[in-house]
Amino acid sequence: MKIRKAYKFRLKPTIEQAQQLKRIAGHCRFLWNKVLSINLDRLKNHQPLMWYHEADFWSKLWKSSNEYAFLKEVPAHCLQQKLKDLDKAFRDAFDKKQTGKRLPTWRKLKIHNSFRFPEPKHIQLDNRRVKLPKLGWISFFKSQSIQGELRNITISQSANYWYISFQVELEQVDAISQSMTAIGIDVGIEKFAALSDGKLIEPVSAFKKWQSRLAKKQKQLAKKQKQSQNFKKQVFRIQKVHRKIAEIRRDFLHKTSTQLSKNHALIVVEDLKITNMSRSAKGTVEEPGVNVKAKSGLNRSILDQGFAEFKRQLEYKQTWSGGLFIKVNPKYTSQRCNACSHTHKDNRINRSRFVCQNCQYSDHADVNAAKNILAAGHAVLACGETGLPDSMKQEPLQNREKVAA
């Protein structure tokens, strides 16, 4: 099967190249906002939207004018990719199948600094440097070799650093997992994850640990004059904290998901709706919410863990390693006894203690839930081979029974 991977490295641009990168990102952001403004006006006046082909036509006219001649500094396909991204954002906003639909938002300075080179034929790669249109050769910190056929390159900025992402496509033979064990995973706040074998994974809670430092720097920013040099320096300090939080969380999720994927052929998780779980409790003016402050803190803790990203990483890593990944209904998993299947809310005494009111079976509450999740995954497997990878379907029956055991 063909898979796509991305390799991300930090760039080492010269001062002139860094300025050029800022200009290209700024011009792409300007084009996005201009076409977005036109479309929002058209929506307000009940007129047809400007889709990609029309927007591309106008962008070429704008480049030939005196007022918008600065767009010529940007490689044409970078502008086209930005228009395609905006086109997709509008189509997703009106797609009834998409969850959480909303109109595209404005691109802001220091937040949305990125652009993409979609044509590999315009790119030259030479060990630790890459040649890009209108930028020339740019060096980067290469921490690993790039394998596969290059598909596109994305340049992005985080704090004061520029990064380059190489997306490649490579052919991978259907792998067969080297492990024969199965695991159920229950994610939570107090413990990041509880495994059905009794192991507990402590959370990293990156935002919680850096929250006080971030709040202090934001208070310092509020006292500075907007757009002054000190203001810009303080913004950069805040961005560094945000980048640090994101890097800590990303490192933790990758290491945890990789370890679980390597050691287990079957991984079963709950199909949690994170968007619904972290929804605000403010309510409306007519019907205000209750316990808003407590719910706000809970939402912050949920988003700090990165559950959705954790599931995403487990899913594709299991596919690459030849394992199986199953999502099951989370209903009653924390209230059901794993020993006798008695289900009642009183079974869970508190956050960490589970005592069945029927058979007196006791266990860590999250571990008991993880065992129920694994049992639900076994039930899915028992219903048929739907969703099984080809490599597992071709395995002898006795080997597949070991996986499901």
C-alpha positions in Angstrom: 0.0 0.0 0.0 1.0 3.6 -0.5 1.4 5.8 2.5 2.3 9.5 3.0 4.7 10.7 5.6 6.1 14.1 6.6 9.5 15.0 7.7 9.8 18.3 9.6 13.1 20.2 10.1 14.1 23.7 11.3 15.4 26.0 8.6 18.6 28.0 8.8 17.8 31.0 6.5 20.0 34.0 6.1 18.7 37.4 7.1 17.7 38.2 3.5 16.0 34.8 3.1 14.1 35.2 6.4 12.8 38.6 5.2 11.8 37.0 1.9 10.0 34.2 3.8 8.1 36.8 5.8 7.1 38.7 2.6 5.9 35.5 0.9 3.8 34.4 3.9 2.4 37.9 4.3 1.4 38.2 0.6 -0.3 34.7 0.8 -2.1 35.8 3.9 -3.2 39.1 2.2 -4.6 37.1 -0.8 -6.5 34.8 1.6 -8.1 37.7 3.5 -8.9 39.7 0.3 -10.8 36.8 -1.3 -12.4 35.9 2.1 -13.6 39.5 2.4 -15.2 39.4 -1.1 -16.9 36.1 -0.3 -18.3 37.3 3.0 -19.7 40.4 1.2 -21.2 38.1 -1.4 -22.8 36.0 1.3 -24.2 39.1 2.9 -25.8 40.2 -0.4 -27.0 36.7 -1.3 -24.7 36.4 -4.3 -22.8 33.4 -5.6 -19.4 32.7 -3.9 -16.1 33.2 -5.7 -14.6 29.8 -6.0 -11.1 28.8 -6.9 -11.0 29.3 -10.7 -12.6 32.8 -10.5 -10.3 33.7 -7.6 -7.3 32.5 -9.5 -8.4 34.6 -12.5 -8.7 37.7 -10.4 -5.4 37.1 -8.6 -3.6 37.2 -12.0 -5.2 40.5 -12.8 -4.3 41.9 -9.4 -0.6 40.9 -10.0 -0.6 42.9 -13.2 -1.9 46.0 -11.6 0.1 48.7 -9.9 -1.7 48.5 -6.6 -1.1 44.7 -6.1 2.1 44.3 -8.0 3.8 43.1 -4.8 2.1 39.7 -5.4 4.6 39.0 -8.1 7.2 38.4 -5.4 5.4 35.2 -4.5 5.8 32.0 -6.6 2.5 31.6 -8.6 1.8 28.1 -7.3 2.1 29.2 -3.6 -0.8 31.7 -4.3 -2.8 29.1 -6.1 -2.4 26.7 -3.2 -3.6 29.3 -0.7 -6.7 29.9 -2.9 -7.3 26.2 -3.1 -7.1 26.0 0.7 -9.7 28.8 1.0 -11.9 27.1 -1.6 -11.8 23.8 0.4 -12.5 25.7 3.7 -15.7 27.2 2.1 -16.8 23.9 0.7 -16.3 22.2 4.1 -18.3 25.0 5.8 -21.3 24.2 3.6 -20.9 20.4 3.7 -23.6 18.8 5.8 -21.4 15.8 6.5 -18.7 17.9 8.2 -19.0 18.3 12.0 -18.4 21.7 13.6 -19.1 23.6 10.4 -18.1 27.2 10.3 -17.0 29.8 7.8 -13.3 30.4 7.2 -11.6 32.9 9.5 -9.2 35.8 8.9 -5.5 35.0 8.7 -3.5 37.0 11.3 0.1 38.1 11.5 2.4 35.9 13.7 -0.3 33.1 13.7 -0.8 32.0 10.2 2.6 32.3 8.5 2.8 29.4 6.1 2.8 28.6 2.4 3.2 25.5 0.3 5.2 24.5 -2.8 3.1 21.7 -4.5 5.4 21.0 -7.5 8.3 18.7 -6.8 9.8 19.5 -10.2 10.5 23.1 -9.0 12.4 21.8 -5.9 15.9 20.6 -5.6 17.1 18.7 -2.5 20.8 18.3 -1.7 21.5 16.6 1.6 21.1 19.4 4.2 19.8 22.2 1.9 16.9 22.7 -0.4 16.4 25.0 -3.4 13.1 26.7 -3.6 11.7 29.1 -6.3 12.6 32.8 -5.7 14.4 31.8 -2.5 17.4 29.9 -3.7 19.3 27.4 -1.6 18.3 27.3 2.1 20.0 25.1 4.7 18.1 23.2 7.4 18.9 21.0 10.4 18.5 17.4 9.1 18.0 15.0 11.9 17.0 12.0 9.8 17.1 10.8 6.2 14.2 11.5 3.9 12.8 8.4 2.3 10.1 8.2 -0.4 9.0 10.3 -3.4 8.7 14.0 -2.7 5.1 15.3 -3.1 5.1 18.8 -1.7 6.9 21.2 0.7 5.3 23.4 3.4 7.1 26.3 5.0 5.8 27.5 8.3 6.8 29.8 11.2 6.6 29.1 14.9 7.7 31.9 17.2 10.9 33.3 15.6 11.9 30.0 13.8 11.0 28.8 10.3 10.3 25.1 9.6 10.2 23.1 6.5 8.0 20.0 6.1 8.7 17.4 3.3 5.6 15.3 2.4 6.7 12.1 0.7 4.8 9.1 -0.7 6.3 5.6 -0.4 5.2 2.1 -1.1 4.9 -0.1 2.0 4.3 -3.8 2.0 1.5 -4.8 4.3 3.2 -5.5 7.6 2.4 -8.2 10.1 2.5 -7.2 13.7 5.3 -8.8 15.6 3.3 -8.8 18.8 0.4 -11.1 19.8 -1.1 -9.1 22.6 -4.2 -6.9 22.8 -4.8 -3.9 25.0 -7.7 -1.7 26.0 -7.1 2.0 26.8 -9.2 4.3 28.9 -8.0 7.9 28.8 -8.7 10.4 31.5 -7.5 13.6 33.3 -6.1 12.3 36.6 -4.3 9.5 34.7 -3.6 10.1 31.0 -4.4 6.5 30.2 -5.2 3.3 32.1 -4.4 0.0 30.3 -6.3 -3.2 30.6 -3.2 -5.0 31.9 -3.2 -2.7 35.0 -0.6 -0.2 33.9 -1.3 3.5 34.5 0.3 6.3 32.4 0.8 9.6 34.1 -0.2 12.8 32.2 2.3 15.3 31.2 -0.2 18.3 31.5 2.2 20.7 29.6 -0.2 23.6 29.7 -1.0 23.3 33.4 2.7 23.3 34.2 3.4 26.4 32.1 0.2 28.2 32.8 1.4 30.5 35.5 4.5 31.6 33.5 2.3 32.2 30.4 -0.2 34.3 32.4 2.7 36.4 33.8 4.1 37.1 30.4 0.6 38.0 29.1 0.1 40.5 32.0 3.4 42.1 31.0 2.2 42.3 27.4 -0.9 44.2 28.5 1.2 47.0 30.1 3.2 47.7 26.9 2.3 50.0 24.1 0.8 48.2 21.2 3.1 47.6 18.2 6.1 49.1 20.0 9.4 47.2 19.9 9.0 46.1 23.5 5.5 44.9 22.6 6.8 42.8 19.7 9.6 41.3 21.9 7.0 40.3 24.5 4.8 38.7 21.9 7.8 36.7 20.8 8.4 35.5 24.4 4.7 34.4 24.7 5.0 32.5 21.4 8.1 30.7 22.7 6.1 29.5 25.7 3.3 28.3 23.5 5.8 26.5 21.3 7.4 24.9 24.3 4.0 23.6 25.5 3.1 22.2 22.1 6.5 20.5 21.7 6.3 18.9 25.2 2.8 17.5 24.4 3.8 16.3 20.9 6.8 14.5 22.2 4.9 12.8 25.0 2.1 11.7 22.6 4.5 10.3 20.0 6.6 8.4 22.5 3.5 6.9 24.2 1.7 6.0 21.0 4.8 4.4 19.5 5.5 2.3 22.5 1.9 1.0 22.6 1.8 0.3 18.9 5.1 -1.6 18.9 4.0 -3.8 21.8 0.4 -4.7 20.9 -1.2 -6.1 17.8 -4.7 -5.0 18.9 -5.5 -1.6 20.5 -9.0 -0.7 21.5 -10.0 2.8 22.6 -13.2 4.6 23.3 -14.8 6.6 20.4 -14.9 9.8 22.5 -16.4 13.0 21.0 -13.9 15.5 22.3 -15.8 18.5 20.8 -18.9 17.7 22.8 -16.8 16.9 25.9 -15.1 20.3 25.9 -18.1 22.4 24.9 -18.6 25.6 26.9 -21.2 25.6 29.7 -21.9 29.4 29.5 -25.3 28.9 27.9 -27.3 31.9 26.7 -28.6 35.1 28.3 -32.0 33.6 28.7 -30.7 30.3 30.0 -27.3 30.8 31.6 -25.1 27.8 32.4 -24.2 26.5 35.8 -20.8 25.7 37.2 -19.2 27.6 34.3 -15.9 28.1 36.0 -15.5 24.4 37.0 -16.5 23.3 33.5 -14.0 25.8 31.9 -11.2 24.2 34.0 -12.3 20.7 33.0 -12.4 21.7 29.3 -8.9 23.1 29.6 -7.6 19.9 31.2 -9.3 17.8 28.5 -7.7 19.8 25.6 -4.4 19.8 27.4 -4.1 16.1 27.1 -4.5 15.9 23.3 -6.8 12.8 23.2 -7.8 13.3 19.6 -4.2 13.5 18.4 -3.3 10.5 20.6 -6.0 8.4 18.8 -5.0 9.7 15.4 -1.4 8.6 16.0 -2.4 5.2 17.4 -4.5 4.6 14.3 -2.0 5.3 11.6 0.9 3.7 13.6 -1.1 0.5 14.0 -1.8 0.5 10.2 1.9 0.9 9.4 2.9 -1.9 11.9 0.3 -4.3 10.7 -1.8 -4.2 13.9 -5.5 -3.5 14.4 -7.1 -0.4 15.9 -10.7 -0.4 17.0 -12.9 2.4 18.4 -15.9 1.3 20.6 -18.9 3.0 22.1 -17.8 4.5 25.5 -21.3 4.1 27.0 -21.3 2.6 30.5 -17.6 1.4 30.3 -16.9 3.1 33.6 -20.0 1.8 35.4 -19.9 -1.9 34.2 -18.2 -4.6 36.3 -15.7 -6.5 34.3 -16.3 -9.6 36.4 -20.1 -10.0 36.4 -21.2 -7.3 33.9 -23.4 -5.6 36.5 -23.9 -2.0 35.4 -24.7 0.8 37.9 -23.4 4.2 38.6 -22.9 3.3 42.3 -20.2 0.8 41.3 -17.8 3.6 40.8 -17.1 4.9 44.3 -14.9 7.8 43.3 -12.4 8.7 40.5 -10.0 5.9 41.2 -12.0 3.2 43.1 -14.4 0.7 41.6 -16.4 -1.7 43.8 -19.1 -3.8 42.2 -22.3 -3.7 44.3 -23.3 -7.1 43.0 -20.2 -9.3 43.3 -17.9 -7.0 45.4 -15.2 -7.1 42.7 -12.8 -4.2 43.2 -10.2 -2.6 41.0 -8.9 0.7 39.9 -11.8 2.5 38.2 -9.9 3.3 35.1 -8.3 -0.1 34.8 -11.8 -1.7 35.1 -13.0 0.6 32.3 -10.0 -0.3 30.1 -10.9 -4.0 30.6 -14.5 -3.3 29.5 -13.2 -1.4 26.5 -11.0 -4.4 25.5 -14.0 -6.8 25.9 -16.0 -4.5 23.6 -13.2 -4.7 21.1 -13.2 -8.5 21.2 -17.0 -8.4 20.6 -16.4 -6.3 17.5 -13.8 -8.9 16.3 -16.2 -11.7 17.0 -18.9 -10.1 14.7 -16.7 -10.7 11.6 -13.5 -9.6 9.9 -14.8 -6.1 8.9 -12.0 -3.7 9.3 -9.3 -6.2 9.6 -6.1 -5.5 7.6 -5.4 -7.9 4.7 -2.3 -9.2 6.4 -4.3 -10.3 9.4 -7.1 -11.9 7.3 -4.6 -14.1 5.6 -3.1 -15.4 8.9 -4.0 -18.9 10.0 -7.0 -19.1 12.4 -4.9 -20.2 15.4 -2.6 -17.1 15.0 -5.6 -14.8 14.8 -7.0 -16.3 18.0 -3.8 -15.4 19.8 -4.3 -11.8 18.8 -7.9 -11.8 20.1 -7.0 -13.6 23.3 
